Amino acid sequence: MRITVNTTIGELLDMDPEMKDVLAGMGMHCSTCAVGRRETLGQAAEVHGMDPDDLIEDLKGFMEG
């Protein structure tokens, strides 16, 4: 599955459960919130004052690394 701004946090964590720690390290504790799992990465980025495209690139880097 490809990671995009429309990927939900739940989908991301289903792909790689360790991404929970990556998100937490970025100040995004969405994975521990029941509502957060349904939030898209784009929505989460905006709520946390991040550029959605930068977030996606960072997450792809962690998954590939």
Jmol script that loads the backbone (N, CA, C; Angstrom):
load data "model"
ATOM      1  N   MET A   1       0.845  -1.191   0.000  1.00  0.00           N
ATOM      2  CA  MET A   1       0.000   0.000   0.000  1.00  0.00           C
ATOM      3  C   MET A   1       0.884   1.245   0.000  1.00  0.00           C
ATOM      4  N   ARG A   2       0.473   2.215  -0.722  1.00  0.00           N
ATOM      5  CA  ARG A   2       1.203   3.465  -0.820  1.00  0.00           C
ATOM      6  C   ARG A   2       0.717   4.438   0.244  1.00  0.00           C
ATOM      7  N   ILE A   3       1.633   5.167   0.862  1.00  0.00           N
ATOM      8  CA  ILE A   3       1.271   6.163   1.876  1.00  0.00           C
ATOM      9  C   ILE A   3       0.986   7.489   1.176  1.00  0.00           C
ATOM     10  N   THR A   4      -0.199   8.049   1.450  1.00  0.00           N
ATOM     11  CA  THR A   4      -0.586   9.348   0.905  1.00  0.00           C
ATOM     12  C   THR A   4      -1.210  10.173   2.016  1.00  0.00           C
ATOM     13  N   VAL A   5      -1.559  11.407   1.705  1.00  0.00           N
ATOM     14  CA  VAL A   5      -2.230  12.248   2.697  1.00  0.00           C
ATOM     15  C   VAL A   5      -3.605  11.695   3.048  1.00  0.00           C
ATOM     16  N   ASN A   6      -4.149  10.815   2.201  1.00  0.00           N
ATOM     17  CA  ASN A   6      -5.460  10.217   2.460  1.00  0.00           C
ATOM     18  C   ASN A   6      -5.391   8.897   3.212  1.00  0.00           C
ATOM     19  N   THR A   7      -4.182   8.405   3.472  1.00  0.00           N
ATOM     20  CA  THR A   7      -4.007   7.197   4.270  1.00  0.00           C
ATOM     21  C   THR A   7      -4.407   7.516   5.708  1.00  0.00           C
ATOM     22  N   THR A   8      -5.207   6.654   6.312  1.00  0.00           N
ATOM     23  CA  THR A   8      -5.568   6.906   7.706  1.00  0.00           C
ATOM     24  C   THR A   8      -4.435   6.429   8.623  1.00  0.00           C
ATOM     25  N   ILE A   9      -4.438   6.960   9.814  1.00  0.00           N
ATOM     26  CA  ILE A   9      -3.441   6.539  10.797  1.00  0.00           C
ATOM     27  C   ILE A   9      -3.612   5.047  11.082  1.00  0.00           C
ATOM     28  N   GLY A  10      -4.843   4.585  11.125  1.00  0.00           N
ATOM     29  CA  GLY A  10      -5.102   3.157  11.333  1.00  0.00           C
ATOM     30  C   GLY A  10      -4.496   2.307  10.229  1.00  0.00           C
ATOM     31  N   GLU A  11      -4.635   2.745   8.983  1.00  0.00           N
ATOM     32  CA  GLU A  11      -4.044   2.005   7.858  1.00  0.00           C
ATOM     33  C   GLU A  11      -2.522   1.988   7.965  1.00  0.00           C
ATOM     34  N   LEU A  12      -1.947   3.123   8.334  1.00  0.00           N
ATOM     35  CA  LEU A  12      -0.494   3.204   8.492  1.00  0.00           C
ATOM     36  C   LEU A  12      -0.019   2.230   9.565  1.00  0.00           C
ATOM     37  N   LEU A  13      -0.710   2.191  10.686  1.00  0.00           N
ATOM     38  CA  LEU A  13      -0.318   1.304  11.780  1.00  0.00           C
ATOM     39  C   LEU A  13      -0.551  -0.165  11.440  1.00  0.00           C
ATOM     40  N   ASP A  14      -1.541  -0.439  10.596  1.00  0.00           N
ATOM     41  CA  ASP A  14      -1.747  -1.810  10.136  1.00  0.00           C
ATOM     42  C   ASP A  14      -0.586  -2.255   9.250  1.00  0.00           C
ATOM     43  N   MET A  15      -0.040  -1.316   8.463  1.00  0.00           N
ATOM     44  CA  MET A  15       1.111  -1.618   7.605  1.00  0.00           C
ATOM     45  C   MET A  15       2.359  -1.865   8.432  1.00  0.00           C
ATOM     46  N   ASP A  16       2.537  -1.038   9.479  1.00  0.00           N
ATOM     47  CA  ASP A  16       3.751  -1.112  10.292  1.00  0.00           C
ATOM     48  C   ASP A  16       3.448  -0.590  11.690  1.00  0.00           C
ATOM     49  N   PRO A  17       3.159  -1.474  12.637  1.00  0.00           N
ATOM     50  CA  PRO A  17       2.810  -1.058  13.995  1.00  0.00           C
ATOM     51  C   PRO A  17       3.870  -0.185  14.672  1.00  0.00           C
ATOM     52  N   GLU A  18       5.123  -0.315  14.259  1.00  0.00           N
ATOM     53  CA  GLU A  18       6.189   0.493  14.859  1.00  0.00           C
ATOM     54  C   GLU A  18       6.083   1.969  14.497  1.00  0.00           C
ATOM     55  N   MET A  19       5.260   2.293  13.508  1.00  0.00           N
ATOM     56  CA  MET A  19       5.080   3.691  13.128  1.00  0.00           C
ATOM     57  C   MET A  19       4.435   4.483  14.271  1.00  0.00           C
ATOM     58  N   LYS A  20       3.824   3.777  15.218  1.00  0.00           N
ATOM     59  CA  LYS A  20       3.259   4.441  16.398  1.00  0.00           C
ATOM     60  C   LYS A  20       4.344   5.241  17.113  1.00  0.00           C
ATOM     61  N   ASP A  21       5.517   4.638  17.252  1.00  0.00           N
ATOM     62  CA  ASP A  21       6.629   5.311  17.923  1.00  0.00           C
ATOM     63  C   ASP A  21       7.172   6.464  17.089  1.00  0.00           C
ATOM     64  N   VAL A  22       7.178   6.292  15.771  1.00  0.00           N
ATOM     65  CA  VAL A  22       7.643   7.358  14.879  1.00  0.00           C
ATOM     66  C   VAL A  22       6.716   8.564  14.992  1.00  0.00           C
ATOM     67  N   LEU A  23       5.414   8.301  14.941  1.00  0.00           N
ATOM     68  CA  LEU A  23       4.441   9.390  15.067  1.00  0.00           C
ATOM     69  C   LEU A  23       4.567  10.081  16.429  1.00  0.00           C
ATOM     70  N   ALA A  24       4.711   9.298  17.477  1.00  0.00           N
ATOM     71  CA  ALA A  24       4.852   9.871  18.823  1.00  0.00           C
ATOM     72  C   ALA A  24       6.107  10.729  18.906  1.00  0.00           C
ATOM     73  N   GLY A  25       7.179  10.298  18.260  1.00  0.00           N
ATOM     74  CA  GLY A  25       8.410  11.072  18.253  1.00  0.00           C
ATOM     75  C   GLY A  25       8.263  12.410  17.546  1.00  0.00           C
ATOM     76  N   MET A  26       7.271  12.501  16.675  1.00  0.00           N
ATOM     77  CA  MET A  26       6.988  13.749  15.962  1.00  0.00           C
ATOM     78  C   MET A  26       5.972  14.602  16.728  1.00  0.00           C
ATOM     79  N   GLY A  27       5.564  14.124  17.904  1.00  0.00           N
ATOM     80  CA  GLY A  27       4.582  14.854  18.698  1.00  0.00           C
ATOM     81  C   GLY A  27       3.147  14.513  18.341  1.00  0.00           C
ATOM     82  N   MET A  28       2.984  13.477  17.543  1.00  0.00           N
ATOM     83  CA  MET A  28       1.645  13.062  17.121  1.00  0.00           C
ATOM     84  C   MET A  28       1.273  11.788  17.879  1.00  0.00           C
ATOM     85  N   HIS A  29       0.466  11.942  18.890  1.00  0.00           N
ATOM     86  CA  HIS A  29       0.074  10.804  19.712  1.00  0.00           C
ATOM     87  C   HIS A  29      -1.291  10.272  19.280  1.00  0.00           C
ATOM     88  N   CYS A  30      -1.625  10.501  18.024  1.00  0.00           N
ATOM     89  CA  CYS A  30      -2.929  10.133  17.462  1.00  0.00           C
ATOM     90  C   CYS A  30      -3.210   8.644  17.530  1.00  0.00           C
ATOM     91  N   SER A  31      -2.171   7.843  17.474  1.00  0.00           N
ATOM     92  CA  SER A  31      -2.378   6.403  17.418  1.00  0.00           C
ATOM     93  C   SER A  31      -2.966   5.849  18.704  1.00  0.00           C
ATOM     94  N   THR A  32      -2.868   6.580  19.783  1.00  0.00           N
ATOM     95  CA  THR A  32      -3.421   6.112  21.054  1.00  0.00           C
ATOM     96  C   THR A  32      -4.852   6.592  21.260  1.00  0.00           C
ATOM     97  N   CYS A  33      -5.338   7.411  20.353  1.00  0.00           N
ATOM     98  CA  CYS A  33      -6.695   7.953  20.448  1.00  0.00           C
ATOM     99  C   CYS A  33      -7.607   7.176  19.506  1.00  0.00           C
ATOM    100  N   ALA A  34      -8.761   6.767  19.980  1.00  0.00           N
ATOM    101  CA  ALA A  34      -9.683   5.981  19.153  1.00  0.00           C
ATOM    102  C   ALA A  34     -10.087   6.734  17.891  1.00  0.00           C
ATOM    103  N   VAL A  35     -10.297   8.016  17.991  1.00  0.00           N
ATOM    104  CA  VAL A  35     -10.676   8.820  16.832  1.00  0.00           C
ATOM    105  C   VAL A  35      -9.488   8.983  15.895  1.00  0.00           C
ATOM    106  N   GLY A  36      -8.304   9.058  16.444  1.00  0.00           N
ATOM    107  CA  GLY A  36      -7.098   9.276  15.653  1.00  0.00           C
ATOM    108  C   GLY A  36      -6.861   8.212  14.602  1.00  0.00           C
ATOM    109  N   ARG A  37      -7.226   6.998  14.867  1.00  0.00           N
ATOM    110  CA  ARG A  37      -7.006   5.918  13.887  1.00  0.00           C
ATOM    111  C   ARG A  37      -7.809   6.141  12.608  1.00  0.00           C
ATOM    112  N   ARG A  38      -8.902   6.902  12.689  1.00  0.00           N
ATOM    113  CA  ARG A  38      -9.723   7.186  11.505  1.00  0.00           C
ATOM    114  C   ARG A  38      -9.302   8.467  10.801  1.00  0.00           C
ATOM    115  N   GLU A  39      -8.434   9.224  11.434  1.00  0.00           N
ATOM    116  CA  GLU A  39      -7.970  10.490  10.866  1.00  0.00           C
ATOM    117  C   GLU A  39      -6.956  10.214   9.758  1.00  0.00           C
ATOM    118  N   THR A  40      -7.013  11.005   8.688  1.00  0.00           N
ATOM    119  CA  THR A  40      -6.020  10.834   7.628  1.00  0.00           C
ATOM    120  C   THR A  40      -4.709  11.488   8.063  1.00  0.00           C
ATOM    121  N   LEU A  41      -3.641  11.085   7.413  1.00  0.00           N
ATOM    122  CA  LEU A  41      -2.341  11.693   7.718  1.00  0.00           C
ATOM    123  C   LEU A  41      -2.362  13.178   7.368  1.00  0.00           C
ATOM    124  N   GLY A  42      -3.073  13.539   6.321  1.00  0.00           N
ATOM    125  CA  GLY A  42      -3.201  14.952   5.969  1.00  0.00           C
ATOM    126  C   GLY A  42      -3.904  15.748   7.055  1.00  0.00           C
ATOM    127  N   GLN A  43      -4.974  15.201   7.586  1.00  0.00           N
ATOM    128  CA  GLN A  43      -5.702  15.873   8.668  1.00  0.00           C
ATOM    129  C   GLN A  43      -4.837  15.980   9.914  1.00  0.00           C
ATOM    130  N   ALA A  44      -4.145  14.909  10.241  1.00  0.00           N
ATOM    131  CA  ALA A  44      -3.290  14.907  11.431  1.00  0.00           C
ATOM    132  C   ALA A  44      -2.176  15.937  11.295  1.00  0.00           C
ATOM    133  N   ALA A  45      -1.595  16.028  10.109  1.00  0.00           N
ATOM    134  CA  ALA A  45      -0.523  16.999   9.879  1.00  0.00           C
ATOM    135  C   ALA A  45      -1.031  18.416  10.105  1.00  0.00           C
ATOM    136  N   GLU A  46      -2.189  18.721   9.559  1.00  0.00           N
ATOM    137  CA  GLU A  46      -2.742  20.067   9.706  1.00  0.00           C
ATOM    138  C   GLU A  46      -3.046  20.402  11.158  1.00  0.00           C
ATOM    139  N   VAL A  47      -3.605  19.451  11.885  1.00  0.00           N
ATOM    140  CA  VAL A  47      -3.930  19.669  13.298  1.00  0.00           C
ATOM    141  C   VAL A  47      -2.660  19.971  14.106  1.00  0.00           C
ATOM    142  N   HIS A  48      -1.553  19.339  13.691  1.00  0.00           N
ATOM    143  CA  HIS A  48      -0.295  19.501  14.421  1.00  0.00           C
ATOM    144  C   HIS A  48       0.624  20.548  13.801  1.00  0.00           C
ATOM    145  N   GLY A  49       0.091  21.347  12.862  1.00  0.00           N
ATOM    146  CA  GLY A  49       0.862  22.436  12.280  1.00  0.00           C
ATOM    147  C   GLY A  49       2.018  21.981  11.400  1.00  0.00           C
ATOM    148  N   MET A  50       1.860  20.818  10.773  1.00  0.00           N
ATOM    149  CA  MET A  50       2.907  20.281   9.901  1.00  0.00           C
ATOM    150  C   MET A  50       2.466  20.378   8.445  1.00  0.00           C
ATOM    151  N   ASP A  51       3.438  20.401   7.563  1.00  0.00           N
ATOM    152  CA  ASP A  51       3.137  20.338   6.141  1.00  0.00           C
ATOM    153  C   ASP A  51       2.819  18.877   5.811  1.00  0.00           C
ATOM    154  N   PRO A  52       1.640  18.593   5.265  1.00  0.00           N
ATOM    155  CA  PRO A  52       1.264  17.203   4.989  1.00  0.00           C
ATOM    156  C   PRO A  52       2.239  16.476   4.065  1.00  0.00           C
ATOM    157  N   ASP A  53       2.729  17.166   3.046  1.00  0.00           N
ATOM    158  CA  ASP A  53       3.656  16.518   2.111  1.00  0.00           C
ATOM    159  C   ASP A  53       4.976  16.172   2.786  1.00  0.00           C
ATOM    160  N   ASP A  54       5.452  17.054   3.666  1.00  0.00           N
ATOM    161  CA  ASP A  54       6.684  16.767   4.407  1.00  0.00           C
ATOM    162  C   ASP A  54       6.496  15.567   5.329  1.00  0.00           C
ATOM    163  N   LEU A  55       5.329  15.502   5.974  1.00  0.00           N
ATOM    164  CA  LEU A  55       5.045  14.366   6.859  1.00  0.00           C
ATOM    165  C   LEU A  55       5.074  13.061   6.080  1.00  0.00           C
ATOM    166  N   ILE A  56       4.432  13.040   4.914  1.00  0.00           N
ATOM    167  CA  ILE A  56       4.390  11.823   4.097  1.00  0.00           C
ATOM    168  C   ILE A  56       5.804  11.401   3.704  1.00  0.00           C
ATOM    169  N   GLU A  57       6.619  12.351   3.267  1.00  0.00           N
ATOM    170  CA  GLU A  57       7.995  12.034   2.879  1.00  0.00           C
ATOM    171  C   GLU A  57       8.794  11.484   4.063  1.00  0.00           C
ATOM    172  N   ASP A  58       8.607  12.092   5.239  1.00  0.00           N
ATOM    173  CA  ASP A  58       9.315  11.598   6.429  1.00  0.00           C
ATOM    174  C   ASP A  58       8.894  10.168   6.771  1.00  0.00           C
ATOM    175  N   LEU A  59       7.592   9.898   6.713  1.00  0.00           N
ATOM    176  CA  LEU A  59       7.090   8.568   7.033  1.00  0.00           C
ATOM    177  C   LEU A  59       7.583   7.526   6.028  1.00  0.00           C
ATOM    178  N   LYS A  60       7.596   7.902   4.756  1.00  0.00           N
ATOM    179  CA  LYS A  60       8.123   6.987   3.735  1.00  0.00           C
ATOM    180  C   LYS A  60       9.583   6.672   4.010  1.00  0.00           C
ATOM    181  N   GLY A  61      10.353   7.680   4.426  1.00  0.00           N
ATOM    182  CA  GLY A  61      11.751   7.484   4.742  1.00  0.00           C
ATOM    183  C   GLY A  61      11.947   6.500   5.891  1.00  0.00           C
ATOM    184  N   PHE A  62      11.122   6.610   6.915  1.00  0.00           N
ATOM    185  CA  PHE A  62      11.210   5.695   8.046  1.00  0.00           C
ATOM    186  C   PHE A  62      10.840   4.266   7.626  1.00  0.00           C
ATOM    187  N   MET A  63       9.848   4.145   6.775  1.00  0.00           N
ATOM    188  CA  MET A  63       9.415   2.808   6.353  1.00  0.00           C
ATOM    189  C   MET A  63      10.449   2.145   5.447  1.00  0.00           C
ATOM    190  N   GLU A  64      11.122   2.946   4.647  1.00  0.00           N
ATOM    191  CA  GLU A  64      12.126   2.402   3.733  1.00  0.00           C
ATOM    192  C   GLU A  64      13.448   2.141   4.435  1.00  0.00           C
ATOM    193  N   GLY A  65      13.704   2.929   5.493  1.00  0.00           N
ATOM    194  CA  GLY A  65      14.984   2.864   6.200  1.00  0.00           C
ATOM    195  C   GLY A  65      15.107   1.671   7.023  1.00  0.00           C
TER     196      GLY A  65
END
end "model"
wireframe off; spacefill off
backbone 0.3
color backbone group
